[in-house]
């Protein structure tokens, strides 16, 4: 099959225009107005998609230069495909299946920081540049005590960004009208504030001068953001052939994602006016993104954490398969709607629950349950324990489904469902705090004959581990012990049915 590039667009429009949206020729020559550090799937299925659609609607009029830390297959593919790639959006929205295919034209070219640093610095001097996006993963926004201003390039992303901003400030004689808006997409809390602190620290260490520091302060907003979209990236297995046949061409950068999207950006009306590309209904500019983060962490991420321990012990491997099992679906829905959402005090919680369930059911997202067990104990502390505490404080009683999920988690820790993966050479997700939790079980039999009340009470009372004394919640440790005894004696399937019969109408 032919390879996607600019010269192929007319053919695709003529022969597959009913399948894939092809950009108009004018969109391929828009000026470069943004730079992104990173070429990975999240940026391709998120930022680049937002900008592309703003261009299609005639509301922006600019393209993005992608900068990779090192030369990679993605850099080469973007160059060979003239910056074009196909985004396939598949999933369930409002209970109905959806598929959208579009050729993204918002990326103009790709540069390698390691091989083309001079070209990267030349880009900093372009007058029309307005925005810097990034997704260098959570480990990308880190302190850098080793890089120097003359390194080509500096080692870390914050150091690269500092040098890039200094190049721009110097080129325009520190004109504040030439500042850039920095919009990180790394999945850490207060990502913009954290990145700003690192850039300022590096600038001071490099002794770049007070004029530059003032320019950073007054001309370069660093935005805190929340990113919420599942972008698996390149399709795998049979999906590759299915999509290739449907499209009628090869695309080395073919990217898949779910329909749901939320980009919460913290800022005021002045910032909103600056973000001329932010026209999609999935983008929210608000003075406080904390409610959106709270909603995501405790509903979507919390539900994932609670689902995993139950579903793995029922023999499921994927989220999408587990959530189609009737008992698990009832359990997750009840837990989110009746026990978590009512305690969050955020708008749109119930609507968000329905969207989360659609996302879990998406047949095109292959989300392995075992992957969610990475640092599972800390996830339980951050994502679930606050919901337990809030529910008990407000209702004066134990949250039944959260207690069941906590019991399932304790059983998961003891039986060690990860262990069989090691002999098979499969990845074994780390759980640093799980080692400490497992110590409570030393000398405690794994069979159903042993009473569990004492060990459960001890575990629940470890406030250092959970950030709260769960044993102090009246009835919680007893409820967990009852569920755990049932799981150990009757198995997870029967224990779940027993719980649902007693709790969920």
C-alpha positions as CSV (number, residue, x, y, z in Angstrom):
1,X,0.0,0.0,0.0
2,X,1.2,3.6,-0.6
3,X,2.6,5.6,2.4
4,X,0.8,8.6,3.8
5,X,2.3,11.9,2.8
6,X,1.2,15.2,1.3
7,X,1.2,13.9,-2.3
8,X,-1.2,11.1,-1.4
9,X,-3.9,13.3,0.1
10,X,-5.9,13.9,-3.2
11,X,-6.0,10.2,-3.8
12,X,-7.2,9.5,-0.2
13,X,-9.8,12.2,-0.5
14,X,-11.1,10.8,-3.7
15,X,-11.0,7.1,-2.8
16,X,-11.5,7.0,1.0
17,X,-13.1,10.4,1.7
18,X,-16.1,8.6,3.2
19,X,-13.8,6.9,5.7
20,X,-11.2,9.4,6.7
21,X,-11.3,13.2,6.9
22,X,-8.6,14.7,4.7
23,X,-7.3,18.2,5.5
24,X,-7.7,21.0,3.0
25,X,-4.5,22.0,1.2
26,X,-4.4,25.4,2.9
27,X,-4.0,23.8,6.3
28,X,-0.6,22.3,5.2
29,X,1.0,25.7,4.8
30,X,-0.1,27.5,7.9
31,X,2.8,29.2,9.8
32,X,4.5,27.6,12.8
33,X,3.1,29.2,15.9
34,X,3.8,26.5,18.6
35,X,6.5,24.1,19.6
36,X,6.0,20.8,21.5
37,X,8.7,18.9,23.4
38,X,7.8,15.3,22.7
39,X,6.5,13.3,19.8
40,X,4.7,10.6,21.8
41,X,1.1,9.3,21.5
42,X,-0.4,11.5,24.1
43,X,0.6,14.7,22.3
44,X,-0.5,13.3,19.0
45,X,-3.9,12.2,20.2
46,X,-4.5,15.3,22.4
47,X,-2.7,18.6,21.8
48,X,-2.1,18.0,18.1
49,X,-5.8,17.0,17.6
50,X,-7.1,20.1,19.4
51,X,-4.9,22.4,17.3
52,X,-5.8,20.5,14.1
53,X,-9.5,20.9,14.7
54,X,-9.1,24.6,15.6
55,X,-7.4,25.0,12.2
56,X,-10.2,23.1,10.4
57,X,-12.8,25.4,12.0
58,X,-10.8,28.5,11.0
59,X,-10.2,29.6,14.6
60,X,-6.4,29.3,15.0
61,X,-4.3,29.2,11.9
62,X,-1.0,27.8,13.0
63,X,1.0,24.6,13.2
64,X,3.4,22.9,15.7
65,X,7.0,21.9,15.5
66,X,7.7,18.7,17.4
67,X,11.0,18.4,19.2
68,X,12.3,15.0,20.3
69,X,15.1,14.5,22.8
70,X,16.9,12.1,20.5
71,X,16.6,11.0,16.9
72,X,13.9,8.3,16.8
73,X,11.7,6.3,14.5
74,X,8.9,8.9,15.2
75,X,11.1,11.8,14.0
76,X,12.0,10.0,10.8
77,X,8.4,9.0,10.2
78,X,7.0,12.5,10.7
79,X,9.6,13.9,8.2
80,X,8.9,11.2,5.6
81,X,5.1,11.8,6.0
82,X,5.4,15.6,5.8
83,X,4.2,15.9,9.4
84,X,1.0,14.0,8.7
85,X,-0.5,11.1,10.5
86,X,-3.9,9.5,11.0
87,X,-5.8,9.7,14.3
88,X,-8.5,7.0,14.7
89,X,-11.0,7.8,17.5
90,X,-12.9,4.7,18.6
91,X,-15.1,3.9,21.6
92,X,-18.4,4.4,23.2
93,X,-20.0,7.8,23.8
94,X,-23.3,8.2,25.6
95,X,-23.8,4.4,25.3
96,X,-23.3,4.4,21.5
97,X,-20.3,3.2,19.4
98,X,-18.3,5.9,17.7
99,X,-15.5,5.9,15.1
100,X,-13.8,9.0,13.6
101,X,-10.8,8.9,11.4
102,X,-8.9,12.1,10.4
103,X,-5.5,13.0,9.0
104,X,-3.9,15.4,11.4
105,X,-2.2,18.3,9.7
106,X,-1.2,20.5,12.7
107,X,2.4,19.2,12.9
108,X,4.7,20.9,10.4
109,X,7.9,19.0,11.1
110,X,10.0,17.2,13.7
111,X,13.4,18.1,15.0
112,X,15.8,16.1,17.1
113,X,17.3,18.1,20.0
114,X,20.3,15.8,20.1
115,X,21.1,16.1,16.4
116,X,19.6,19.5,15.5
117,X,20.0,21.8,18.5
118,X,21.0,24.8,16.4
119,X,17.7,24.4,14.5
120,X,15.8,24.2,17.7
121,X,17.4,27.4,18.9
122,X,16.6,29.0,15.5
123,X,13.0,28.2,16.1
124,X,13.1,30.1,19.4
125,X,13.8,33.2,17.3
126,X,10.8,32.9,15.1
127,X,8.5,36.0,15.6
128,X,5.2,34.1,15.3
129,X,5.9,31.6,18.0
130,X,3.4,31.8,20.9
131,X,3.1,28.5,22.7
132,X,5.2,25.7,24.2
133,X,3.5,22.3,24.9
134,X,5.2,19.3,26.4
135,X,4.8,15.8,27.5
136,X,8.1,14.3,28.5
137,X,6.4,11.9,31.0
138,X,6.3,12.3,34.7
139,X,10.1,11.8,35.0
140,X,10.7,14.6,32.5
141,X,10.0,17.5,34.9
142,X,12.9,16.9,37.2
143,X,15.8,18.9,38.7
144,X,18.9,19.1,36.6
145,X,22.2,20.0,38.4
146,X,24.5,18.9,35.6
147,X,23.5,20.6,32.4
148,X,25.2,23.8,31.3
149,X,23.8,26.7,29.2
150,X,26.3,25.9,26.5
151,X,25.5,22.2,26.3
152,X,24.0,21.3,22.9
153,X,21.6,20.2,24.1
154,X,21.2,20.4,27.8
155,X,20.3,17.1,29.3
156,X,16.8,17.5,30.9
157,X,13.6,19.0,29.5
158,X,13.6,21.9,32.0
159,X,17.2,22.8,31.1
160,X,16.3,22.6,27.4
161,X,13.3,24.8,27.9
162,X,15.4,27.3,29.9
163,X,17.9,27.6,27.1
164,X,15.1,27.9,24.5
165,X,13.4,30.7,26.4
166,X,16.7,32.5,27.0
167,X,17.4,32.3,23.3
168,X,14.1,33.9,22.5
169,X,14.3,36.6,25.1
170,X,17.8,37.6,23.9
171,X,16.8,37.6,20.3
172,X,14.0,40.1,20.9
173,X,15.8,42.2,23.5
174,X,13.6,40.9,26.3
175,X,10.5,42.3,24.7
176,X,7.6,41.1,26.9
177,X,5.3,41.0,23.9
178,X,7.4,38.1,22.6
179,X,6.8,35.9,25.6
180,X,5.5,32.3,25.2
181,X,2.8,30.5,27.1
182,X,4.1,27.3,28.5
183,X,1.5,24.5,28.7
184,X,2.9,21.2,30.1
185,X,0.9,18.0,29.8
186,X,2.9,15.8,32.2
187,X,0.7,13.9,34.5
188,X,1.8,15.4,37.8
189,X,0.0,17.8,40.1
190,X,0.8,21.5,39.7
191,X,2.9,20.6,36.6
192,X,3.1,24.2,35.4
193,X,4.2,25.6,38.8
194,X,6.7,22.8,39.2
195,X,8.2,23.4,35.7
196,X,8.4,27.2,36.4
197,X,10.3,26.6,39.6
198,X,12.8,24.4,37.8
199,X,13.3,26.9,35.0
200,X,13.9,29.7,37.4
201,X,16.3,27.6,39.5
202,X,18.3,26.7,36.3
203,X,18.4,30.3,35.1
204,X,19.8,31.4,38.4
205,X,22.4,28.6,38.4
206,X,23.4,29.6,34.9
207,X,23.5,33.3,35.9
208,X,21.4,34.4,33.0
209,X,20.7,37.8,34.6
210,X,18.0,39.8,36.3
211,X,16.6,41.0,33.0
212,X,15.8,37.5,31.9
213,X,14.4,36.7,35.3
214,X,12.0,39.6,35.0
215,X,11.1,38.5,31.4
216,X,10.2,35.1,32.7
217,X,8.1,36.6,35.5
218,X,6.1,38.9,33.3
219,X,6.0,37.4,29.9
220,X,5.9,33.6,30.3
221,X,2.9,32.1,32.0
222,X,3.4,28.5,33.1
223,X,-0.1,26.8,33.2
224,X,-1.1,24.1,35.6
225,X,-3.1,21.5,33.6
226,X,-5.0,18.3,33.9
227,X,-5.0,15.9,31.0
228,X,-7.7,13.2,30.7
229,X,-7.8,11.1,27.6
230,X,-6.7,7.5,27.0
231,X,-4.3,7.4,24.0
232,X,-2.9,3.9,23.6
233,X,-1.0,5.1,20.5
234,X,0.0,2.7,17.8
235,X,-2.5,-0.1,17.3
236,X,-1.4,-3.7,17.9
237,X,-2.2,-7.1,16.7
238,X,-5.1,-7.6,14.5
239,X,-6.1,-3.9,14.8
240,X,-3.1,-3.0,12.6
241,X,-4.4,-4.9,9.6
242,X,-8.0,-3.9,10.3
243,X,-7.2,-0.2,10.2
244,X,-4.7,-0.4,7.4
245,X,-7.3,-2.1,5.2
246,X,-10.0,0.4,6.2
247,X,-7.7,3.4,5.4
248,X,-6.1,2.0,2.2
249,X,-2.6,3.3,3.0
250,X,0.3,2.8,5.3
251,X,0.9,5.2,8.2
252,X,3.9,4.6,10.4
253,X,2.5,7.2,12.9
254,X,-1.1,5.8,13.0
255,X,-2.5,6.8,16.4
256,X,-5.6,5.5,18.2
257,X,-7.5,7.1,21.1
258,X,-10.8,7.2,22.9
259,X,-13.6,9.8,22.2
260,X,-13.5,11.2,25.7
261,X,-11.3,14.2,26.2
262,X,-10.8,16.8,29.0
263,X,-8.1,19.4,29.1
264,X,-8.4,21.5,32.2
265,X,-6.1,24.6,32.1
266,X,-5.7,26.8,35.2
267,X,-6.0,30.5,34.4
268,X,-8.1,33.6,34.2
269,X,-9.9,35.4,31.4
270,X,-6.7,37.0,30.3
271,X,-5.1,33.6,29.8
272,X,-8.3,32.3,28.0
273,X,-7.9,35.2,25.5
274,X,-4.3,34.1,24.8
275,X,-5.2,30.5,24.1
276,X,-6.8,31.1,20.7
277,X,-6.4,27.4,19.7
278,X,-8.4,26.2,22.8
279,X,-11.9,26.1,21.0
280,X,-12.8,22.4,21.6
281,X,-15.7,21.6,24.0
282,X,-13.3,19.3,25.8
283,X,-11.0,22.2,26.9
284,X,-11.8,24.1,30.1
285,X,-10.0,27.2,31.2
286,X,-10.8,27.8,34.9
287,X,-9.2,29.6,37.9
288,X,-9.0,26.3,39.8
289,X,-8.5,22.9,38.2
290,X,-8.6,21.1,41.6
291,X,-12.2,20.0,41.3
292,X,-11.5,18.4,37.9
293,X,-8.4,16.6,39.3
294,X,-10.4,15.5,42.4
295,X,-13.1,14.1,40.1
296,X,-10.6,12.2,38.0
297,X,-8.5,10.8,40.8
298,X,-11.3,9.5,43.0
299,X,-13.8,8.4,40.3
300,X,-11.9,7.2,37.3
301,X,-8.6,6.3,39.0
302,X,-10.3,5.2,42.2
303,X,-12.6,2.9,40.4
304,X,-9.7,1.4,38.5
305,X,-7.9,0.7,41.7
306,X,-11.0,-0.9,43.3
307,X,-11.9,-2.9,40.2
308,X,-8.5,-4.5,39.8
309,X,-8.3,-6.6,43.0
310,X,-11.7,-8.0,42.5
311,X,-11.5,-8.6,38.7
312,X,-8.0,-10.3,38.8
313,X,-9.3,-12.7,41.4
314,X,-12.2,-13.5,39.2
315,X,-9.8,-14.4,36.3
316,X,-10.1,-11.3,34.2
317,X,-7.1,-9.7,32.4
318,X,-8.5,-6.6,30.8
319,X,-10.7,-3.7,32.1
320,X,-13.0,-3.9,29.1
321,X,-13.8,-7.6,29.8
322,X,-14.2,-7.2,33.5
323,X,-16.7,-4.3,33.3
324,X,-18.9,-6.3,30.9
325,X,-19.4,-9.0,33.6
326,X,-22.8,-8.1,35.2
327,X,-21.9,-8.4,38.8
328,X,-18.7,-6.4,38.4
329,X,-20.5,-3.7,36.4
330,X,-23.2,-3.4,39.2
331,X,-20.4,-3.2,41.8
332,X,-18.4,-0.5,40.1
333,X,-21.5,1.6,39.2
334,X,-22.8,1.5,42.8
335,X,-19.4,2.2,44.3
336,X,-19.0,5.3,42.1
337,X,-22.5,6.7,42.1
338,X,-23.6,6.0,45.7
339,X,-20.3,6.1,47.7
340,X,-17.7,8.2,45.9
341,X,-19.5,10.9,43.8
342,X,-21.8,12.2,46.6
343,X,-18.8,13.1,48.8
344,X,-16.8,15.0,46.2
345,X,-18.7,18.3,46.0
346,X,-17.8,18.8,42.3
347,X,-20.1,19.6,39.4
348,X,-20.9,17.0,36.9
349,X,-19.9,14.0,39.0
350,X,-22.8,11.8,38.0
351,X,-22.3,12.6,34.3
352,X,-18.6,11.9,34.7
353,X,-19.5,8.5,36.1
354,X,-21.4,7.5,33.0
355,X,-18.5,8.7,30.8
356,X,-16.1,6.6,32.9
357,X,-18.3,3.5,32.5
358,X,-18.4,4.1,28.7
359,X,-14.6,4.4,28.7
360,X,-14.1,1.2,30.7
361,X,-16.4,-0.6,28.2
362,X,-14.5,0.6,25.2
363,X,-13.7,-2.5,23.1
364,X,-10.9,-0.8,21.3
365,X,-8.8,0.0,24.5
366,X,-6.7,-2.9,25.7
367,X,-6.1,-1.8,29.3
368,X,-4.5,-4.7,31.2
369,X,-5.6,-4.9,34.8
370,X,-2.1,-6.0,36.0
371,X,-0.7,-2.7,34.7
372,X,-3.0,-0.8,37.1
373,X,-1.4,-2.7,40.1
374,X,1.8,-0.6,39.7
375,X,2.3,0.9,43.2
376,X,-1.1,-0.4,44.1
377,X,-0.8,0.3,47.8
378,X,0.0,3.9,47.3
379,X,-2.8,4.2,44.8
380,X,-5.2,2.8,47.4
381,X,-4.0,5.5,49.9
382,X,-4.3,8.4,47.4
383,X,-7.3,7.3,45.3
384,X,-9.6,5.4,47.6
385,X,-8.9,6.0,51.3
386,X,-10.0,9.7,51.2
387,X,-13.4,8.5,49.8
388,X,-13.8,6.1,52.7
389,X,-13.0,8.8,55.2
390,X,-15.3,11.3,53.6
391,X,-18.3,8.9,53.3
392,X,-18.0,7.8,56.9
393,X,-17.8,11.4,58.1
394,X,-20.8,12.5,56.2
395,X,-23.1,9.5,56.5
396,X,-22.0,8.2,59.9
397,X,-21.7,4.7,58.5
398,X,-19.3,2.4,56.6
399,X,-19.3,2.6,52.8
400,X,-20.2,-1.0,51.9
401,X,-18.7,-1.3,48.4
402,X,-15.5,0.6,49.4
403,X,-15.1,-1.8,52.4
404,X,-15.6,-4.7,50.0
405,X,-13.0,-3.3,47.6
406,X,-10.6,-2.8,50.5
407,X,-11.0,-6.4,51.6
408,X,-10.4,-7.6,48.0
409,X,-7.3,-5.6,48.0
410,X,-6.0,-7.1,51.2
411,X,-6.7,-10.6,49.8
412,X,-4.9,-9.7,46.6
413,X,-1.8,-8.6,48.6
414,X,-1.7,-11.8,50.5
415,X,-2.3,-14.3,47.7
416,X,0.3,-12.5,45.5
417,X,-1.4,-12.7,42.1
418,X,1.7,-11.1,40.5
419,X,3.9,-14.0,41.6
420,X,3.0,-16.4,38.7
421,X,4.2,-13.7,36.2
422,X,7.9,-13.9,37.3
423,X,8.6,-17.5,36.0
424,X,7.0,-16.5,32.7
425,X,9.3,-13.6,32.3
426,X,6.4,-11.1,32.3
427,X,6.7,-7.6,33.8
428,X,6.0,-7.5,37.5
429,X,4.6,-4.1,38.5
430,X,6.4,-2.6,41.5
431,X,4.5,-1.9,44.7
432,X,7.0,-0.4,47.2
433,X,4.5,0.0,50.0
434,X,3.0,-3.4,49.3
435,X,6.1,-5.0,50.8
436,X,5.4,-3.2,54.1
437,X,1.7,-4.2,53.9
438,X,2.6,-7.8,53.2
439,X,4.7,-7.9,56.4
440,X,1.4,-7.8,58.4
441,X,0.7,-11.3,57.0
442,X,3.9,-12.9,58.2
443,X,3.0,-16.1,60.0
444,X,-0.7,-15.6,59.1
445,X,-2.2,-18.6,57.3
446,X,-3.6,-18.0,53.8
447,X,-6.3,-20.6,54.2
448,X,-9.8,-19.8,55.2
449,X,-9.6,-21.3,58.6
450,X,-7.6,-18.5,60.2
451,X,-9.6,-15.6,61.8
452,X,-8.9,-12.3,60.2
453,X,-10.3,-9.7,62.6
454,X,-7.0,-9.0,64.4
455,X,-4.8,-8.7,61.3
456,X,-7.4,-6.5,59.5
457,X,-7.7,-4.2,62.5
458,X,-3.9,-3.9,62.7
459,X,-3.7,-3.1,59.0
460,X,-6.5,-0.6,59.1
461,X,-5.0,1.1,62.1
462,X,-1.7,1.9,60.4
463,X,-2.2,5.6,59.8
464,X,1.3,6.0,58.5
465,X,0.5,3.7,55.7
466,X,-2.9,5.0,54.8
467,X,-2.7,8.7,55.9
468,X,-5.7,8.0,58.2
469,X,-6.6,5.6,61.0
470,X,-9.2,3.5,59.3
471,X,-9.6,1.4,62.4
472,X,-11.0,4.5,64.1
473,X,-14.0,4.6,61.7
474,X,-16.8,2.7,63.6
475,X,-17.5,-0.6,62.0
476,X,-15.0,-0.3,59.1
477,X,-12.4,-2.9,60.2
478,X,-15.2,-5.3,61.1
479,X,-16.9,-4.9,57.7
480,X,-13.6,-5.4,55.9
481,X,-12.9,-8.5,58.1
482,X,-16.3,-9.9,57.3
483,X,-15.8,-9.5,53.6
484,X,-12.3,-10.9,53.7
485,X,-13.5,-14.0,55.6
486,X,-16.1,-14.6,52.9
487,X,-13.7,-14.1,50.1
488,X,-11.3,-16.6,51.7
489,X,-13.9,-19.2,52.4
490,X,-16.2,-18.9,49.4
491,X,-14.1,-17.3,46.7
492,X,-14.4,-13.9,45.0
493,X,-17.4,-14.7,42.7
494,X,-19.6,-15.8,45.6
495,X,-18.4,-13.1,48.0
496,X,-19.2,-10.4,45.4
497,X,-22.7,-11.8,44.8
498,X,-23.3,-11.9,48.5
499,X,-22.2,-8.3,48.9
500,X,-24.4,-7.1,46.0
501,X,-27.4,-9.0,47.3
502,X,-27.1,-7.3,50.7
503,X,-26.2,-3.8,49.4
504,X,-27.2,-3.0,45.8
505,X,-30.8,-2.8,44.9
